[in-house]
Structure formats: structure tokens, C-alpha cells
């Protein structure tokens, strides 16, 4: 199941994003030239505890984390 691509850069807010490299989830922003990784972390229960495993069958993504991958920095 494919997840929706990001709509904007988490650093500068620009929408010029393109897949980067060969690793799934790596994106490059054309405006600020940052390269970042998006990954699904998991689901959280209402009490704040984590639930392990994949997204539910409906495919909703409850938690996506943007993290600097250290690529493309100037």
C-alpha cells in the first residue's frame, strides 16, 4: 500500500518536492535544497501509549515524522 507523498517541505514550507535517492521516503526540497526522510512511526492510543505495527487496513496514517537525514546540506 502506498502512502500519500508530502505536500510541503517541513523546513521552509515550499511545495517543490521530489523523491530523492534510492531509499523509500527520502525527499528533496527544490527551494531550500534540504533532503529529509518521512517515515511512519505508529499509532497512539488516546491515553498516549504507543501501539506497534503497521497502519490499519483503511490506510490512514496517524503519525509521520520528518527527520533530517543529513543529506543535501550546504
MOPAC internal coordinates of N, CA, C and O (Angstrom, degrees):
PM7 1SCF
backbone

  N    0.0000 0     0.00 0     0.00 0    0    0    0
  C    1.4370 1     0.00 0     0.00 0    1    0    0
  C    1.5255 1   108.27 1     0.00 0    2    1    0
  O    1.2310 1   120.04 1   -49.07 1    3    2    1
  N    1.2974 1   117.52 1   130.93 1    3    2    1
  C    1.4601 1   122.13 1   179.59 1    5    3    2
  C    1.5246 1   109.96 1   -93.33 1    6    5    3
  O    1.2310 1   121.26 1   -37.71 1    7    6    5
  N    1.3081 1   115.19 1   142.29 1    7    6    5
  C    1.4592 1   120.45 1   177.09 1    9    7    6
  C    1.5186 1   108.43 1   -96.83 1   10    9    7
  O    1.2310 1   120.68 1   -20.48 1   11   10    9
  N    1.3142 1   116.31 1   159.52 1   11   10    9
  C    1.4596 1   121.41 1   179.46 1   13   11   10
  C    1.5272 1   109.65 1   -66.48 1   14   13   11
  O    1.2310 1   120.11 1   -36.36 1   15   14   13
  N    1.3200 1   117.40 1   143.64 1   15   14   13
  C    1.4666 1   120.28 1   177.57 1   17   15   14
  C    1.5275 1   109.40 1   -72.65 1   18   17   15
  O    1.2310 1   119.95 1   -18.18 1   19   18   17
  N    1.3358 1   117.70 1   161.82 1   19   18   17
  C    1.4659 1   119.58 1   176.19 1   21   19   18
  C    1.5307 1   109.75 1   -67.65 1   22   21   19
  O    1.2310 1   120.49 1   -29.82 1   23   22   21
  N    1.3092 1   116.66 1   150.18 1   23   22   21
  C    1.4594 1   121.35 1  -178.81 1   25   23   22
  C    1.5196 1   113.04 1   -96.84 1   26   25   23
  O    1.2310 1   120.55 1   159.28 1   27   26   25
  N    1.3455 1   116.55 1   -20.72 1   27   26   25
  C    1.4545 1   119.67 1  -179.17 1   29   27   26
  C    1.5279 1   109.96 1  -153.95 1   30   29   27
  O    1.2310 1   121.10 1   -21.65 1   31   30   29
  N    1.3152 1   115.51 1   158.35 1   31   30   29
  C    1.4598 1   122.15 1   179.59 1   33   31   30
  C    1.5339 1   109.31 1   -70.23 1   34   33   31
  O    1.2310 1   119.86 1   -48.77 1   35   34   33
  N    1.3383 1   117.88 1   131.23 1   35   34   33
  C    1.4699 1   119.36 1   179.56 1   37   35   34
  C    1.5309 1   113.15 1   -71.88 1   38   37   35
  O    1.2310 1   119.85 1   172.60 1   39   38   37
  N    1.3350 1   117.89 1    -7.40 1   39   38   37
  C    1.4591 1   121.12 1  -178.57 1   41   39   38
  C    1.5213 1   112.69 1  -101.92 1   42   41   39
  O    1.2310 1   120.07 1   132.77 1   43   42   41
  N    1.3386 1   117.48 1   -47.23 1   43   42   41
  C    1.4676 1   119.46 1  -176.68 1   45   43   42
  C    1.5283 1   113.11 1  -113.30 1   46   45   43
  O    1.2310 1   119.99 1   165.96 1   47   46   45
  N    1.3238 1   117.62 1   -14.04 1   47   46   45
  C    1.4564 1   121.28 1   177.96 1   49   47   46
  C    1.5144 1   115.13 1    86.54 1   50   49   47
  O    1.2310 1   119.78 1   178.03 1   51   50   49
  N    1.3276 1   118.03 1    -1.97 1   51   50   49
  C    1.4585 1   120.98 1  -179.66 1   53   51   50
  C    1.5284 1   110.48 1   -70.15 1   54   53   51
  O    1.2310 1   120.77 1   -23.13 1   55   54   53
  N    1.3193 1   116.14 1   156.87 1   55   54   53
  C    1.4627 1   121.55 1  -177.32 1   57   55   54
  C    1.5219 1   114.08 1  -102.09 1   58   57   55
  O    1.2310 1   119.82 1  -174.86 1   59   58   57
  N    1.3258 1   117.95 1     5.14 1   59   58   57
  C    1.4661 1   121.74 1  -178.59 1   61   59   58
  C    1.5366 1   109.62 1   -85.83 1   62   61   59
  O    1.2310 1   120.51 1  -102.93 1   63   62   61
  N    1.3275 1   116.63 1    77.07 1   63   62   61
  C    1.4624 1   122.23 1  -178.25 1   65   63   62
  C    1.5143 1   110.57 1  -111.45 1   66   65   63
  O    1.2310 1   121.38 1   -38.48 1   67   66   65
  N    1.3242 1   114.96 1   141.52 1   67   66   65
  C    1.4641 1   120.98 1   177.85 1   69   67   66
  C    1.5230 1   108.79 1  -139.48 1   70   69   67
  O    1.2310 1   120.41 1   -32.27 1   71   70   69
  N    1.3268 1   116.83 1   147.73 1   71   70   69
  C    1.4722 1   118.73 1   175.01 1   73   71   70
  C    1.5225 1   109.41 1   -57.29 1   74   73   71
  O    1.2310 1   120.79 1   -31.78 1   75   74   73
  N    1.3354 1   116.09 1   148.22 1   75   74   73
  C    1.4527 1   120.49 1  -176.93 1   77   75   74
  C    1.5228 1   109.14 1  -133.63 1   78   77   75
  O    1.2310 1   120.76 1   -44.73 1   79   78   77
  N    1.3033 1   116.15 1   135.27 1   79   78   77
  C    1.4585 1   120.78 1   175.37 1   81   79   78
  C    1.5222 1   112.86 1    69.18 1   82   81   79
  O    1.2310 1   121.37 1    14.24 1   83   82   81
  N    1.3040 1   114.99 1  -165.76 1   83   82   81
  C    1.4539 1   120.59 1  -175.49 1   85   83   82
  C    1.5168 1   113.08 1  -104.69 1   86   85   83
  O    1.2310 1   120.51 1   169.71 1   87   86   85
  N    1.3254 1   116.63 1   -10.29 1   87   86   85
  C    1.4571 1   120.53 1  -178.84 1   89   87   86
  C    1.5253 1   110.37 1   -83.39 1   90   89   87
  O    1.2310 1   120.10 1   -47.35 1   91   90   89
  N    1.3166 1   117.42 1   132.65 1   91   90   89
  C    1.4613 1   121.78 1   179.96 1   93   91   90
  C    1.5260 1   110.36 1   -62.46 1   94   93   91
  O    1.2310 1   120.44 1   -47.30 1   95   94   93
  N    1.3137 1   116.76 1   132.70 1   95   94   93
  C    1.4559 1   121.48 1   177.21 1   97   95   94
  C    1.5133 1   114.94 1    96.43 1   98   97   95
  O    1.2310 1   119.59 1   177.70 1   99   98   97
  N    1.3310 1   118.39 1    -2.30 1   99   98   97
  C    1.4667 1   121.30 1   177.90 1  101   99   98
  C    1.5249 1   109.34 1   -87.06 1  102  101   99
  O    1.2310 1   120.60 1   -47.44 1  103  102  101
  N    1.3364 1   116.46 1   132.56 1  103  102  101
  C    1.4616 1   122.26 1  -178.28 1  105  103  102
  C    1.5162 1   109.25 1  -132.73 1  106  105  103
  O    1.2310 1   120.90 1   -29.68 1  107  106  105
  N    1.3481 1   115.88 1   150.32 1  107  106  105
  C    1.4684 1   122.62 1   177.15 1  109  107  106
  C    1.5093 1   108.51 1  -122.63 1  110  109  107
  O    1.2310 1   121.02 1   -47.44 1  111  110  109
  N    1.3273 1   115.65 1   132.56 1  111  110  109
  C    1.4641 1   121.61 1   176.73 1  113  111  110
  C    1.5232 1   108.10 1   -91.32 1  114  113  111
  O    1.2310 1   120.36 1   -54.19 1  115  114  113
  N    1.3232 1   116.91 1   125.81 1  115  114  113
  C    1.4586 1   121.37 1   179.67 1  117  115  114
  C    1.5140 1   113.42 1   -72.20 1  118  117  115
  O    1.2310 1   119.86 1   158.07 1  119  118  117
  N    1.3427 1   117.87 1   -21.93 1  119  118  117
  C    1.4612 1   120.77 1  -177.78 1  121  119  118
  C    1.5306 1   111.80 1   -82.75 1  122  121  119
  O    1.2310 1   120.05 1   126.17 1  123  122  121
  N    1.3242 1   117.50 1   -53.83 1  123  122  121
  C    1.4697 1   119.74 1  -177.09 1  125  123  122
  C    1.5257 1   112.68 1  -100.37 1  126  125  123
  O    1.2310 1   120.10 1   175.77 1  127  126  125
  N    1.3399 1   117.42 1    -4.23 1  127  126  125
  C    1.4636 1   125.54 1   177.49 1  129  127  126
  C    1.5168 1   114.08 1    63.72 1  130  129  127
  O    1.2310 1   120.01 1  -164.11 1  131  130  129
  N    1.3175 1   117.58 1    15.89 1  131  130  129
  C    1.4616 1   119.90 1   175.92 1  133  131  130
  C    1.5193 1   109.38 1   -77.15 1  134  133  131
  O    1.2310 1   121.27 1   -32.89 1  135  134  133
  N    1.3110 1   115.18 1   147.11 1  135  134  133
  C    1.4564 1   122.19 1   175.07 1  137  135  134
  C    1.5198 1   106.54 1  -114.88 1  138  137  135
  O    1.2310 1   120.70 1   -48.35 1  139  138  137
  N    1.3197 1   116.27 1   131.65 1  139  138  137
  C    1.4549 1   120.06 1  -177.82 1  141  139  138
  C    1.5147 1   110.31 1  -140.76 1  142  141  139
  O    1.2310 1   121.11 1   -14.81 1  143  142  141
  N    1.3120 1   115.49 1   165.19 1  143  142  141
  C    1.4528 1   122.55 1  -179.77 1  145  143  142
  C    1.5125 1   109.25 1  -117.85 1  146  145  143
  O    1.2310 1   120.79 1   -45.47 1  147  146  145
  N    1.3283 1   116.10 1   134.53 1  147  146  145
  C    1.4584 1   121.78 1   172.11 1  149  147  146
  C    1.5121 1   107.46 1  -107.89 1  150  149  147
  O    1.2310 1   120.74 1   -43.75 1  151  150  149
  N    1.3141 1   116.18 1   136.25 1  151  150  149
  C    1.4524 1   119.21 1   177.54 1  153  151  150
  C    1.5200 1   109.54 1  -145.12 1  154  153  151
  O    1.2310 1   121.12 1   -30.84 1  155  154  153
  N    1.3013 1   115.46 1   149.16 1  155  154  153
  C    1.4526 1   122.11 1   176.49 1  157  155  154
  C    1.5161 1   108.22 1   -79.04 1  158  157  155
  O    1.2310 1   120.19 1   -54.11 1  159  158  157
  N    1.3179 1   117.25 1   125.89 1  159  158  157
  C    1.4511 1   121.43 1  -178.21 1  161  159  158
  C    1.5143 1   110.94 1   -91.73 1  162  161  159
  O    1.2310 1   119.90 1   135.98 1  163  162  161
  N    1.3112 1   117.80 1   -44.02 1  163  162  161
  C    1.4542 1   121.95 1  -178.86 1  165  163  162
  C    1.5134 1   110.16 1   150.38 1  166  165  163
  O    1.2310 1   121.14 1     9.91 1  167  166  165
  N    1.2947 1   115.43 1  -170.09 1  167  166  165
  C    1.4538 1   121.91 1   178.95 1  169  167  166
  C    1.5193 1   108.92 1  -109.21 1  170  169  167
  O    1.2310 1   120.79 1   -26.30 1  171  170  169
  N    1.3065 1   116.09 1   153.70 1  171  170  169
  C    1.4577 1   120.75 1   177.38 1  173  171  170
  C    1.5229 1   109.00 1  -118.32 1  174  173  171
  O    1.2310 1   121.20 1   -41.75 1  175  174  173
  N    1.2963 1   115.30 1   138.25 1  175  174  173
  C    1.4651 1   120.40 1   174.01 1  177  175  174
  C    1.5310 1   108.60 1   -74.32 1  178  177  175
  O    1.2310 1   119.90 1   -18.30 1  179  178  177
  N    1.3258 1   117.79 1   161.70 1  179  178  177
  C    1.4672 1   120.10 1   178.60 1  181  179  178
  C    1.5355 1   113.42 1   -57.14 1  182  181  179
  O    1.2310 1   120.07 1   153.09 1  183  182  181
  N    1.3431 1   117.47 1   -26.91 1  183  182  181
  C    1.4672 1   119.67 1  -179.99 1  185  183  182
  C    1.5300 1   112.50 1   -82.09 1  186  185  183
  O    1.2310 1   120.22 1   178.87 1  187  186  185
  N    1.3497 1   117.18 1    -1.13 1  187  186  185
  C    1.4579 1   121.15 1   176.34 1  189  187  186
  C    1.5101 1   115.04 1    94.61 1  190  189  187
  O    1.2310 1   119.58 1   175.69 1  191  190  189
  N    1.3226 1   118.41 1    -4.31 1  191  190  189
  C    1.4547 1   120.09 1   177.38 1  193  191  190
  C    1.5153 1   109.98 1   -81.03 1  194  193  191
  O    1.2310 1   120.94 1   -26.51 1  195  194  193
  N    1.3170 1   115.80 1   153.49 1  195  194  193
  C    1.4626 1   121.03 1  -176.15 1  197  195  194
  C    1.5175 1   111.55 1   -84.02 1  198  197  195
  O    1.2310 1   121.39 1   -32.32 1  199  198  197
  N    1.3103 1   114.95 1   147.68 1  199  198  197
  C    1.4593 1   122.82 1   172.42 1  201  199  198
  C    1.5141 1   105.72 1  -113.27 1  202  201  199
  O    1.2310 1   119.71 1   -51.35 1  203  202  201
  N    1.3138 1   118.17 1   128.65 1  203  202  201
  C    1.4571 1   120.36 1  -179.96 1  205  203  202
  C    1.5131 1   109.92 1   -88.43 1  206  205  203
  O    1.2310 1   120.63 1   -20.66 1  207  206  205
  N    1.3208 1   116.39 1   159.34 1  207  206  205
  C    1.4566 1   121.49 1   178.11 1  209  207  206
  C    1.5039 1   111.74 1   115.85 1  210  209  207
  O    1.2310 1   121.58 1     3.60 1  211  210  209
  N    1.3336 1   114.58 1  -176.40 1  211  210  209
  C    1.4583 1   121.61 1  -177.64 1  213  211  210
  C    1.5180 1   111.60 1   -85.72 1  214  213  211
  O    1.2310 1   122.10 1    -1.58 1  215  214  213
  N    1.3383 1   113.59 1   178.42 1  215  214  213
  C    1.4568 1   120.43 1   177.37 1  217  215  214
  C    1.5242 1   109.47 1   -64.15 1  218  217  215
  O    1.2310 1   120.20 1   -25.99 1  219  218  217
  N    1.3311 1   117.23 1   154.01 1  219  218  217
  C    1.4554 1   119.90 1   178.28 1  221  219  218
  C    1.5152 1   111.72 1   -64.47 1  222  221  219
  O    1.2310 1   120.57 1   -12.79 1  223  222  221
  N    1.3244 1   116.52 1   167.21 1  223  222  221
  C    1.4632 1   121.78 1  -176.00 1  225  223  222
  C    1.5239 1   112.54 1   -56.50 1  226  225  223
  O    1.2310 1   119.68 1   149.19 1  227  226  225
  N    1.3167 1   118.22 1   -30.81 1  227  226  225
  C    1.4532 1   121.85 1   179.06 1  229  227  226
  C    1.5104 1   112.98 1   -68.79 1  230  229  227
  O    1.2310 1   120.00 1   163.37 1  231  230  229
  N    1.3309 1   117.61 1   -16.63 1  231  230  229
  C    1.4513 1   121.82 1   175.12 1  233  231  230
  C    1.5113 1   115.23 1    85.59 1  234  233  231
  O    1.2310 1   119.18 1  -169.85 1  235  234  233
  N    1.3296 1   119.18 1    10.15 1  235  234  233
  C    1.4590 1   118.49 1   179.74 1  237  235  234
  C    1.5157 1   109.58 1   -73.84 1  238  237  235
  O    1.2310 1   121.22 1   -42.35 1  239  238  237
  N    1.2931 1   115.27 1   137.65 1  239  238  237
  C    1.4574 1   120.88 1  -179.71 1  241  239  238
  C    1.5132 1   107.37 1  -103.56 1  242  241  239
  O    1.2310 1   120.70 1   -63.16 1  243  242  241
  N    1.3229 1   116.27 1   116.84 1  243  242  241
  C    1.4603 1   120.35 1  -176.52 1  245  243  242
  C    1.5099 1   112.48 1   -93.58 1  246  245  243
  O    1.2310 1   119.84 1   159.43 1  247  246  245
  N    1.3097 1   117.92 1   -20.57 1  247  246  245
  C    1.4613 1   118.52 1  -178.10 1  249  247  246
  C    1.5080 1   111.97 1  -145.15 1  250  249  247
  O    1.2310 1   120.42 1   -64.71 1  251  250  249
  N    1.3106 1   116.80 1   115.29 1  251  250  249
  C    1.4576 1   121.20 1   175.29 1  253  251  250
  C    1.5166 1   106.74 1  -123.93 1  254  253  251
  O    1.2310 1   120.81 1   -47.78 1  255  254  253
  N    1.2796 1   116.05 1   132.22 1  255  254  253
  C    1.4551 1   120.78 1  -177.95 1  257  255  254
  C    1.5196 1   108.98 1  -114.79 1  258  257  255
  O    1.2310 1   120.86 1   -47.86 1  259  258  257
  N    1.3078 1   115.97 1   132.14 1  259  258  257
  C    1.4616 1   120.12 1   173.43 1  261  259  258
  C    1.5205 1   106.95 1   -95.83 1  262  261  259
  O    1.2310 1   120.99 1   -51.44 1  263  262  261
  N    1.2885 1   115.71 1   128.56 1  263  262  261
  C    1.4638 1   119.03 1   178.00 1  265  263  262
  C    1.5170 1   109.27 1  -134.77 1  266  265  263
  O    1.2310 1   120.92 1   -38.32 1  267  266  265
  N    1.3120 1   115.85 1   141.68 1  267  266  265
  C    1.4602 1   120.24 1   179.13 1  269  267  266
  C    1.5161 1   107.67 1   -70.14 1  270  269  267
  O    1.2310 1   121.17 1   -49.11 1  271  270  269
  N    1.3111 1   115.37 1   130.89 1  271  270  269
  C    1.4507 1   120.62 1  -178.40 1  273  271  270
  C    1.5217 1   111.58 1   -95.55 1  274  273  271
  O    1.2310 1   120.10 1   172.63 1  275  274  273
  N    1.3121 1   117.41 1    -7.37 1  275  274  273
  C    1.4531 1   120.43 1   178.82 1  277  275  274
  C    1.5143 1   113.73 1    84.04 1  278  277  275
  O    1.2310 1   120.11 1  -172.92 1  279  278  277
  N    1.3303 1   117.39 1     7.08 1  279  278  277
  C    1.4559 1   121.20 1  -179.25 1  281  279  278
  C    1.5257 1   109.75 1  -100.90 1  282  281  279
  O    1.2310 1   120.35 1   -29.26 1  283  282  281
  N    1.2980 1   116.94 1   150.74 1  283  282  281
  C    1.4597 1   121.28 1   172.19 1  285  283  282
  C    1.5215 1   115.19 1    73.52 1  286  285  283
  O    1.2310 1   119.86 1  -168.08 1  287  286  285
  N    1.3062 1   117.88 1    11.92 1  287  286  285
  C    1.4561 1   118.71 1   178.63 1  289  287  286
  C    1.5185 1   110.49 1   -77.21 1  290  289  287
  O    1.2310 1   121.13 1   -34.10 1  291  290  289
  N    1.3104 1   115.43 1   145.90 1  291  290  289
  C    1.4641 1   119.43 1   178.43 1  293  291  290
  C    1.5046 1   110.60 1  -109.02 1  294  293  291
  O    1.2310 1   120.10 1   180.00 1  295  294  293

